[in-house]
Amino acid sequence: MKIKRFVAATMRDAMRLVREEQGPDAVILSNRRLEHGIEVVAATDYDAALVQQAAQRDESIVEERVPVRAVETQIVMPTPAPVPPPAAAMPTPAPRAPVQDTGLTELKNDMQVLRRLMEQQVAGMAWNDMKTRNPVRADVVRRLLGLGLELKLAREIASEIPEGTDADRARFLPMALLARRMPTFKHEWLDTTLAPGNEGRHEVIALVGATGVGKTTTIAKLAARYVQHWGLRDVALITTDHFRIGAQEQLFTYGRLLGVPVLTADNQRELCLALEKLKDRKLVLIDTAGMSPRDQNLQKQFAMLSGLPVPNRTALVLSAASQIADLDDQYRRFAAADPSAVILTKLDEATRVGAAISAITRHGIPLAYVTDGQRVPEDLSAARPDQLVLRAVAATRAGAALPDDDELSYQFAGAAHG
């Protein structure tokens, strides 16, 4: 078996290099993402039948029957030292460390590497098997991955497509199944309980999220939406963002345009005093500092929101243009704020919305609003799963092409390795 490593900017380019140098019979043994591209390890003269046989047997059989490259092992036993004559005060020698058999260690490592390579190769075969056995479901997986969905969710939805479904129905049914999985609110998050006439109602809502996701603009949109429906008398804004230059000035500008008061708070004591001043307002929106999820000051922001003298809710603001790994990281890092809703921003900047849909579906926090521009408040709307899925489809049609067979085999194998 001849093995070679290829590095390219994209998976498509890597597969092209493999085909050009090793031919169409080359076998992908492993793949991984690098900082600046994709690494693929491919081989020729690979026995695919052996891979399939090994996949059907247990691990003990794999270790016994699968050939690995020969390793020359030479065990060198130490020559016993002559026994000295008995002595009255002979010191006890320290125990010698056992001699490590480097050849045996290398053999075990080769076995582990070969097992992982076989698992990846079998997983890569799964895509071709799906295309052969159920082409309709395979086409569903291809189109869902084209939206940017993660593979696990795409395969789950494809598995719900009934046997014998015609191609036309298979184009629309997966989108309905995807929309059904997304958690949203039955009624608008800023509902009519905040409207004038509900005396004594006092709602405090804080927006948290990473730097650059659009929290300040979203705060202004929410405030303007409230003013449009119920007037400006009962709404106010607070900013705790004293880290970014110009952040507070931006919210003060929005406050002047809307005609609502804006207060600042740099710590929990100042935040409590600001809330006391605004206790006659039915809705107080708090704009927290935009920070990296790994910023050490993030915990200070969470501490400011905890233990407030009034009930409060928290919304996590996410950008639709983010990658799935970044979205998952933000969910984990901001879980300490106990968000009860998600606001998805920058739909107009996202070419593939599937990553955001996958994260929202998997983490289960209901989606409250989506935004798709800078206009206040026109570019804010209550979340509707069917509309978001249609938006994802439209973004894909205007952007990248559907993944080809090489990319799909890579994703199947990568999922098995992960």
Contacts in CASP RR format, 6 or more apart in sequence:
PFRMAT RR
TARGET T0000
AUTHOR 0000-0000-0000
METHOD contacts of the structure
MODEL  1
MKIKRFVAATMRDAMRLVREEQGPDAVILSNRRLEHGIEVVAATDYDAAL
VQQAAQRDESIVEERVPVRAVETQIVMPTPAPVPPPAAAMPTPAPRAPVQ
DTGLTELKNDMQVLRRLMEQQVAGMAWNDMKTRNPVRADVVRRLLGLGLE
LKLAREIASEIPEGTDADRARFLPMALLARRMPTFKHEWLDTTLAPGNEG
RHEVIALVGATGVGKTTTIAKLAARYVQHWGLRDVALITTDHFRIGAQEQ
LFTYGRLLGVPVLTADNQRELCLALEKLKDRKLVLIDTAGMSPRDQNLQK
QFAMLSGLPVPNRTALVLSAASQIADLDDQYRRFAAADPSAVILTKLDEA
TRVGAAISAITRHGIPLAYVTDGQRVPEDLSAARPDQLVLRAVAATRAGA
ALPDDDELSYQFAGAAHG
1 43 0 8 1.000
1 44 0 8 1.000
1 45 0 8 1.000
1 46 0 8 1.000
1 47 0 8 1.000
2 22 0 8 1.000
2 43 0 8 1.000
2 44 0 8 1.000
2 45 0 8 1.000
3 29 0 8 1.000
3 41 0 8 1.000
3 42 0 8 1.000
3 43 0 8 1.000
4 21 0 8 1.000
4 22 0 8 1.000
4 41 0 8 1.000
4 42 0 8 1.000
4 43 0 8 1.000
5 39 0 8 1.000
5 40 0 8 1.000
5 41 0 8 1.000
6 14 0 8 1.000
6 17 0 8 1.000
6 18 0 8 1.000
6 21 0 8 1.000
6 39 0 8 1.000
6 40 0 8 1.000
6 41 0 8 1.000
6 42 0 8 1.000
7 14 0 8 1.000
7 34 0 8 1.000
7 37 0 8 1.000
7 38 0 8 1.000
7 39 0 8 1.000
7 40 0 8 1.000
8 14 0 8 1.000
8 16 0 8 1.000
8 17 0 8 1.000
8 37 0 8 1.000
8 38 0 8 1.000
8 40 0 8 1.000
9 36 0 8 1.000
9 37 0 8 1.000
9 38 0 8 1.000
10 37 0 8 1.000
10 38 0 8 1.000
11 31 0 8 1.000
11 38 0 8 1.000
11 40 0 8 1.000
11 406 0 8 1.000
11 407 0 8 1.000
11 410 0 8 1.000
12 404 0 8 1.000
12 406 0 8 1.000
12 407 0 8 1.000
13 38 0 8 1.000
14 31 0 8 1.000
14 38 0 8 1.000
14 39 0 8 1.000
14 40 0 8 1.000
15 40 0 8 1.000
15 406 0 8 1.000
15 407 0 8 1.000
15 410 0 8 1.000
17 40 0 8 1.000
18 26 0 8 1.000
18 28 0 8 1.000
18 40 0 8 1.000
18 42 0 8 1.000
19 26 0 8 1.000
22 42 0 8 1.000
22 43 0 8 1.000
22 44 0 8 1.000
23 44 0 8 1.000
25 44 0 8 1.000
26 42 0 8 1.000
26 43 0 8 1.000
26 44 0 8 1.000
27 42 0 8 1.000
27 43 0 8 1.000
27 44 0 8 1.000
27 46 0 8 1.000
27 48 0 8 1.000
27 121 0 8 1.000
28 40 0 8 1.000
28 41 0 8 1.000
28 42 0 8 1.000
28 120 0 8 1.000
28 121 0 8 1.000
28 124 0 8 1.000
28 409 0 8 1.000
28 410 0 8 1.000
28 413 0 8 1.000
29 41 0 8 1.000
29 42 0 8 1.000
29 43 0 8 1.000
29 46 0 8 1.000
29 117 0 8 1.000
29 120 0 8 1.000
29 121 0 8 1.000
30 40 0 8 1.000
30 41 0 8 1.000
30 116 0 8 1.000
30 117 0 8 1.000
30 120 0 8 1.000
30 413 0 8 1.000
30 417 0 8 1.000
31 38 0 8 1.000
31 39 0 8 1.000
31 40 0 8 1.000
31 41 0 8 1.000
31 120 0 8 1.000
31 410 0 8 1.000
31 413 0 8 1.000
31 414 0 8 1.000
31 417 0 8 1.000
32 38 0 8 1.000
32 39 0 8 1.000
32 417 0 8 1.000
33 39 0 8 1.000
40 410 0 8 1.000
46 121 0 8 1.000
48 121 0 8 1.000
48 125 0 8 1.000
50 66 0 8 1.000
51 118 0 8 1.000
51 121 0 8 1.000
51 122 0 8 1.000
51 125 0 8 1.000
52 122 0 8 1.000
52 125 0 8 1.000
54 61 0 8 1.000
54 62 0 8 1.000
54 65 0 8 1.000
54 66 0 8 1.000
54 118 0 8 1.000
55 118 0 8 1.000
55 119 0 8 1.000
55 122 0 8 1.000
57 65 0 8 1.000
59 115 0 8 1.000
62 115 0 8 1.000
62 118 0 8 1.000
63 111 0 8 1.000
63 115 0 8 1.000
66 111 0 8 1.000
66 114 0 8 1.000
66 115 0 8 1.000
66 118 0 8 1.000
68 107 0 8 1.000
68 110 0 8 1.000
68 111 0 8 1.000
68 114 0 8 1.000
69 110 0 8 1.000
71 103 0 8 1.000
71 106 0 8 1.000
71 107 0 8 1.000
71 110 0 8 1.000
72 103 0 8 1.000
73 101 0 8 1.000
73 103 0 8 1.000
73 104 0 8 1.000
73 107 0 8 1.000
75 99 0 8 1.000
75 101 0 8 1.000
76 99 0 8 1.000
77 99 0 8 1.000
78 96 0 8 1.000
78 99 0 8 1.000
84 90 0 8 1.000
116 417 0 8 1.000
119 416 0 8 1.000
119 417 0 8 1.000
120 413 0 8 1.000
120 414 0 8 1.000
120 416 0 8 1.000
120 417 0 8 1.000
121 413 0 8 1.000
122 416 0 8 1.000
123 412 0 8 1.000
123 413 0 8 1.000
123 414 0 8 1.000
123 415 0 8 1.000
123 416 0 8 1.000
123 417 0 8 1.000
124 409 0 8 1.000
124 412 0 8 1.000
124 413 0 8 1.000
124 416 0 8 1.000
126 412 0 8 1.000
126 416 0 8 1.000
127 138 0 8 1.000
127 405 0 8 1.000
127 408 0 8 1.000
127 409 0 8 1.000
127 412 0 8 1.000
128 405 0 8 1.000
128 409 0 8 1.000
130 137 0 8 1.000
130 138 0 8 1.000
130 141 0 8 1.000
131 138 0 8 1.000
131 405 0 8 1.000
134 163 0 8 1.000
136 161 0 8 1.000
136 164 0 8 1.000
136 165 0 8 1.000
136 167 0 8 1.000
136 170 0 8 1.000
137 158 0 8 1.000
137 159 0 8 1.000
137 161 0 8 1.000
138 158 0 8 1.000
139 167 0 8 1.000
139 170 0 8 1.000
140 154 0 8 1.000
140 157 0 8 1.000
140 158 0 8 1.000
140 161 0 8 1.000
140 170 0 8 1.000
140 174 0 8 1.000
141 151 0 8 1.000
141 154 0 8 1.000
141 155 0 8 1.000
141 158 0 8 1.000
141 408 0 8 1.000
142 402 0 8 1.000
142 403 0 8 1.000
142 408 0 8 1.000
143 171 0 8 1.000
143 174 0 8 1.000
143 402 0 8 1.000
144 153 0 8 1.000
144 154 0 8 1.000
144 157 0 8 1.000
144 158 0 8 1.000
144 174 0 8 1.000
144 178 0 8 1.000
145 151 0 8 1.000
145 154 0 8 1.000
145 402 0 8 1.000
145 403 0 8 1.000
145 408 0 8 1.000
145 411 0 8 1.000
146 352 0 8 1.000
146 396 0 8 1.000
146 400 0 8 1.000
146 402 0 8 1.000
146 403 0 8 1.000
147 352 0 8 1.000
147 353 0 8 1.000
147 354 0 8 1.000
147 357 0 8 1.000
147 392 0 8 1.000
147 393 0 8 1.000
147 396 0 8 1.000
148 352 0 8 1.000
148 353 0 8 1.000
148 354 0 8 1.000
148 355 0 8 1.000
148 358 0 8 1.000
148 392 0 8 1.000
148 396 0 8 1.000
149 178 0 8 1.000
149 354 0 8 1.000
149 355 0 8 1.000
149 357 0 8 1.000
149 358 0 8 1.000
150 324 0 8 1.000
150 355 0 8 1.000
150 358 0 8 1.000
150 362 0 8 1.000
151 411 0 8 1.000
151 412 0 8 1.000
151 415 0 8 1.000
152 415 0 8 1.000
153 178 0 8 1.000
153 181 0 8 1.000
153 358 0 8 1.000
153 361 0 8 1.000
153 362 0 8 1.000
157 174 0 8 1.000
157 177 0 8 1.000
157 178 0 8 1.000
157 181 0 8 1.000
158 174 0 8 1.000
160 177 0 8 1.000
161 170 0 8 1.000
161 173 0 8 1.000
161 174 0 8 1.000
165 173 0 8 1.000
175 386 0 8 1.000
175 389 0 8 1.000
175 390 0 8 1.000
175 393 0 8 1.000
176 386 0 8 1.000
178 357 0 8 1.000
178 361 0 8 1.000
178 385 0 8 1.000
178 389 0 8 1.000
179 385 0 8 1.000
179 386 0 8 1.000
179 388 0 8 1.000
179 389 0 8 1.000
180 385 0 8 1.000
181 361 0 8 1.000
182 357 0 8 1.000
182 360 0 8 1.000
182 361 0 8 1.000
182 367 0 8 1.000
182 385 0 8 1.000
182 388 0 8 1.000
182 389 0 8 1.000
183 360 0 8 1.000
183 361 0 8 1.000
183 364 0 8 1.000
183 365 0 8 1.000
183 366 0 8 1.000
183 367 0 8 1.000
184 366 0 8 1.000
184 367 0 8 1.000
184 368 0 8 1.000
184 383 0 8 1.000
184 384 0 8 1.000
184 385 0 8 1.000
185 341 0 8 1.000
185 366 0 8 1.000
185 367 0 8 1.000
185 368 0 8 1.000
185 382 0 8 1.000
185 383 0 8 1.000
188 368 0 8 1.000
188 382 0 8 1.000
189 315 0 8 1.000
189 341 0 8 1.000
189 368 0 8 1.000
189 369 0 8 1.000
189 382 0 8 1.000
190 222 0 8 1.000
190 225 0 8 1.000
190 226 0 8 1.000
190 283 0 8 1.000
193 201 0 8 1.000
194 201 0 8 1.000
194 203 0 8 1.000
194 226 0 8 1.000
194 230 0 8 1.000
194 234 0 8 1.000
194 282 0 8 1.000
194 283 0 8 1.000
195 229 0 8 1.000
195 230 0 8 1.000
196 230 0 8 1.000
196 231 0 8 1.000
196 233 0 8 1.000
196 234 0 8 1.000
198 282 0 8 1.000
200 282 0 8 1.000
201 282 0 8 1.000
202 279 0 8 1.000
202 281 0 8 1.000
202 282 0 8 1.000
202 284 0 8 1.000
202 310 0 8 1.000
202 311 0 8 1.000
203 282 0 8 1.000
203 283 0 8 1.000
203 284 0 8 1.000
203 311 0 8 1.000
203 313 0 8 1.000
204 275 0 8 1.000
204 284 0 8 1.000
204 286 0 8 1.000
204 308 0 8 1.000
204 310 0 8 1.000
204 311 0 8 1.000
204 312 0 8 1.000
204 313 0 8 1.000
205 222 0 8 1.000
205 283 0 8 1.000
205 284 0 8 1.000
205 285 0 8 1.000
205 286 0 8 1.000
205 312 0 8 1.000
205 313 0 8 1.000
205 314 0 8 1.000
205 315 0 8 1.000
206 285 0 8 1.000
206 286 0 8 1.000
206 288 0 8 1.000
206 305 0 8 1.000
206 312 0 8 1.000
206 313 0 8 1.000
206 314 0 8 1.000
206 315 0 8 1.000
206 337 0 8 1.000
207 215 0 8 1.000
207 218 0 8 1.000
207 219 0 8 1.000
207 285 0 8 1.000
207 286 0 8 1.000
207 287 0 8 1.000
207 288 0 8 1.000
207 314 0 8 1.000
207 315 0 8 1.000
207 317 0 8 1.000
207 343 0 8 1.000
208 215 0 8 1.000
208 288 0 8 1.000
208 301 0 8 1.000
208 305 0 8 1.000
208 314 0 8 1.000
208 315 0 8 1.000
208 316 0 8 1.000
208 317 0 8 1.000
208 334 0 8 1.000
208 337 0 8 1.000
208 339 0 8 1.000
209 215 0 8 1.000
209 288 0 8 1.000
209 290 0 8 1.000
209 291 0 8 1.000
209 316 0 8 1.000
209 317 0 8 1.000
209 318 0 8 1.000
209 330 0 8 1.000
209 334 0 8 1.000
210 290 0 8 1.000
210 291 0 8 1.000
210 292 0 8 1.000
210 293 0 8 1.000
210 319 0 8 1.000
210 330 0 8 1.000
211 244 0 8 1.000
211 290 0 8 1.000
211 291 0 8 1.000
211 292 0 8 1.000
212 290 0 8 1.000
212 319 0 8 1.000
213 290 0 8 1.000
213 317 0 8 1.000
213 318 0 8 1.000
213 319 0 8 1.000
213 345 0 8 1.000
213 346 0 8 1.000
214 317 0 8 1.000
214 319 0 8 1.000
214 345 0 8 1.000
214 346 0 8 1.000
214 371 0 8 1.000
215 287 0 8 1.000
215 288 0 8 1.000
215 290 0 8 1.000
215 317 0 8 1.000
216 239 0 8 1.000
216 241 0 8 1.000
216 247 0 8 1.000
216 250 0 8 1.000
216 251 0 8 1.000
216 254 0 8 1.000
216 287 0 8 1.000
217 345 0 8 1.000
217 371 0 8 1.000
217 374 0 8 1.000
217 376 0 8 1.000
218 317 0 8 1.000
218 343 0 8 1.000
218 345 0 8 1.000
218 369 0 8 1.000
218 371 0 8 1.000
218 380 0 8 1.000
219 237 0 8 1.000
219 251 0 8 1.000
219 254 0 8 1.000
219 285 0 8 1.000
219 287 0 8 1.000
220 251 0 8 1.000
220 254 0 8 1.000
220 255 0 8 1.000
220 258 0 8 1.000
220 376 0 8 1.000
220 377 0 8 1.000
221 371 0 8 1.000
221 376 0 8 1.000
221 377 0 8 1.000
221 379 0 8 1.000
221 380 0 8 1.000
222 285 0 8 1.000
222 369 0 8 1.000
222 377 0 8 1.000
222 380 0 8 1.000
223 235 0 8 1.000
223 237 0 8 1.000
223 254 0 8 1.000
223 255 0 8 1.000
223 258 0 8 1.000
223 260 0 8 1.000
223 283 0 8 1.000
223 285 0 8 1.000
224 258 0 8 1.000
224 376 0 8 1.000
224 377 0 8 1.000
225 377 0 8 1.000
225 380 0 8 1.000
226 234 0 8 1.000
226 235 0 8 1.000
226 283 0 8 1.000
227 235 0 8 1.000
227 258 0 8 1.000
227 259 0 8 1.000
227 260 0 8 1.000
228 377 0 8 1.000
232 258 0 8 1.000
232 259 0 8 1.000
232 260 0 8 1.000
234 281 0 8 1.000
234 282 0 8 1.000
234 283 0 8 1.000
235 260 0 8 1.000
235 281 0 8 1.000
235 282 0 8 1.000
235 283 0 8 1.000
235 284 0 8 1.000
235 285 0 8 1.000
236 260 0 8 1.000
236 261 0 8 1.000
236 262 0 8 1.000
236 263 0 8 1.000
236 278 0 8 1.000
236 281 0 8 1.000
236 283 0 8 1.000
236 284 0 8 1.000
236 285 0 8 1.000
237 251 0 8 1.000
237 254 0 8 1.000
237 255 0 8 1.000
237 260 0 8 1.000
237 261 0 8 1.000
237 262 0 8 1.000
237 263 0 8 1.000
237 284 0 8 1.000
237 285 0 8 1.000
237 286 0 8 1.000
237 287 0 8 1.000
238 262 0 8 1.000
238 263 0 8 1.000
238 264 0 8 1.000
238 265 0 8 1.000
238 271 0 8 1.000
238 274 0 8 1.000
238 275 0 8 1.000
238 278 0 8 1.000
238 284 0 8 1.000
238 285 0 8 1.000
238 286 0 8 1.000
238 287 0 8 1.000
239 247 0 8 1.000
239 248 0 8 1.000
239 251 0 8 1.000
239 262 0 8 1.000
239 263 0 8 1.000
239 264 0 8 1.000
239 265 0 8 1.000
239 286 0 8 1.000
239 287 0 8 1.000
240 264 0 8 1.000
240 265 0 8 1.000
240 266 0 8 1.000
240 271 0 8 1.000
240 286 0 8 1.000
240 287 0 8 1.000
240 288 0 8 1.000
240 289 0 8 1.000
240 301 0 8 1.000
240 304 0 8 1.000
241 247 0 8 1.000
241 248 0 8 1.000
241 251 0 8 1.000
241 287 0 8 1.000
241 288 0 8 1.000
241 289 0 8 1.000
241 290 0 8 1.000
242 248 0 8 1.000
242 264 0 8 1.000
242 266 0 8 1.000
242 289 0 8 1.000
243 289 0 8 1.000
243 290 0 8 1.000
243 291 0 8 1.000
243 297 0 8 1.000
244 289 0 8 1.000
244 290 0 8 1.000
247 287 0 8 1.000
247 289 0 8 1.000
247 290 0 8 1.000
248 264 0 8 1.000
251 262 0 8 1.000
251 287 0 8 1.000
252 262 0 8 1.000
254 262 0 8 1.000
254 376 0 8 1.000
255 261 0 8 1.000
255 262 0 8 1.000
257 376 0 8 1.000
261 278 0 8 1.000
263 274 0 8 1.000
263 277 0 8 1.000
263 278 0 8 1.000
264 270 0 8 1.000
264 274 0 8 1.000
265 271 0 8 1.000
265 273 0 8 1.000
265 274 0 8 1.000
265 304 0 8 1.000
267 304 0 8 1.000
268 303 0 8 1.000
268 304 0 8 1.000
268 307 0 8 1.000
268 308 0 8 1.000
271 286 0 8 1.000
271 304 0 8 1.000
271 308 0 8 1.000
272 308 0 8 1.000
272 309 0 8 1.000
275 284 0 8 1.000
275 308 0 8 1.000
275 309 0 8 1.000
275 310 0 8 1.000
276 309 0 8 1.000
278 284 0 8 1.000
279 310 0 8 1.000
286 305 0 8 1.000
286 312 0 8 1.000
288 301 0 8 1.000
288 304 0 8 1.000
288 305 0 8 1.000
289 297 0 8 1.000
289 301 0 8 1.000
291 297 0 8 1.000
291 298 0 8 1.000
291 301 0 8 1.000
292 298 0 8 1.000
293 329 0 8 1.000
293 330 0 8 1.000
293 332 0 8 1.000
293 333 0 8 1.000
293 334 0 8 1.000
294 333 0 8 1.000
298 333 0 8 1.000
299 336 0 8 1.000
301 337 0 8 1.000
302 336 0 8 1.000
302 337 0 8 1.000
305 312 0 8 1.000
305 314 0 8 1.000
305 337 0 8 1.000
313 340 0 8 1.000
313 341 0 8 1.000
314 337 0 8 1.000
314 338 0 8 1.000
314 339 0 8 1.000
314 340 0 8 1.000
314 341 0 8 1.000
315 339 0 8 1.000
315 340 0 8 1.000
315 341 0 8 1.000
315 342 0 8 1.000
315 343 0 8 1.000
315 368 0 8 1.000
316 330 0 8 1.000
316 331 0 8 1.000
316 334 0 8 1.000
316 337 0 8 1.000
316 339 0 8 1.000
316 341 0 8 1.000
316 342 0 8 1.000
316 343 0 8 1.000
316 365 0 8 1.000
317 342 0 8 1.000
317 343 0 8 1.000
317 345 0 8 1.000
318 327 0 8 1.000
318 330 0 8 1.000
318 342 0 8 1.000
318 343 0 8 1.000
318 344 0 8 1.000
318 345 0 8 1.000
318 356 0 8 1.000
318 359 0 8 1.000
318 360 0 8 1.000
319 344 0 8 1.000
319 345 0 8 1.000
319 346 0 8 1.000
319 349 0 8 1.000
319 350 0 8 1.000
319 356 0 8 1.000
320 344 0 8 1.000
320 345 0 8 1.000
320 346 0 8 1.000
320 347 0 8 1.000
320 349 0 8 1.000
320 350 0 8 1.000
320 353 0 8 1.000
320 356 0 8 1.000
320 370 0 8 1.000
321 346 0 8 1.000
321 349 0 8 1.000
321 350 0 8 1.000
321 351 0 8 1.000
322 330 0 8 1.000
322 355 0 8 1.000
322 356 0 8 1.000
323 355 0 8 1.000
324 355 0 8 1.000
324 358 0 8 1.000
324 359 0 8 1.000
327 355 0 8 1.000
327 356 0 8 1.000
327 359 0 8 1.000
328 359 0 8 1.000
328 363 0 8 1.000
331 359 0 8 1.000
331 363 0 8 1.000
331 365 0 8 1.000
339 365 0 8 1.000
340 365 0 8 1.000
340 366 0 8 1.000
341 365 0 8 1.000
341 366 0 8 1.000
341 367 0 8 1.000
341 368 0 8 1.000
342 360 0 8 1.000
342 365 0 8 1.000
342 366 0 8 1.000
342 367 0 8 1.000
342 368 0 8 1.000
343 367 0 8 1.000
343 368 0 8 1.000
343 369 0 8 1.000
343 370 0 8 1.000
343 371 0 8 1.000
344 356 0 8 1.000
344 360 0 8 1.000
344 367 0 8 1.000
344 369 0 8 1.000
344 370 0 8 1.000
344 371 0 8 1.000
344 383 0 8 1.000
344 388 0 8 1.000
345 370 0 8 1.000
345 371 0 8 1.000
346 371 0 8 1.000
346 372 0 8 1.000
346 373 0 8 1.000
347 353 0 8 1.000
347 370 0 8 1.000
347 371 0 8 1.000
347 372 0 8 1.000
347 373 0 8 1.000
347 391 0 8 1.000
348 372 0 8 1.000
348 373 0 8 1.000
348 379 0 8 1.000
350 356 0 8 1.000
350 395 0 8 1.000
351 395 0 8 1.000
351 396 0 8 1.000
351 398 0 8 1.000
351 399 0 8 1.000
351 400 0 8 1.000
352 392 0 8 1.000
352 395 0 8 1.000
352 396 0 8 1.000
352 400 0 8 1.000
353 388 0 8 1.000
353 391 0 8 1.000
353 392 0 8 1.000
353 395 0 8 1.000
354 392 0 8 1.000
357 388 0 8 1.000
357 389 0 8 1.000
357 392 0 8 1.000
360 367 0 8 1.000
366 383 0 8 1.000
367 383 0 8 1.000
367 385 0 8 1.000
367 388 0 8 1.000
368 382 0 8 1.000
368 383 0 8 1.000
369 380 0 8 1.000
369 381 0 8 1.000
369 382 0 8 1.000
369 383 0 8 1.000
370 380 0 8 1.000
370 381 0 8 1.000
370 383 0 8 1.000
370 388 0 8 1.000
371 379 0 8 1.000
371 380 0 8 1.000
371 381 0 8 1.000
372 379 0 8 1.000
372 391 0 8 1.000
373 379 0 8 1.000
403 411 0 8 1.000
END
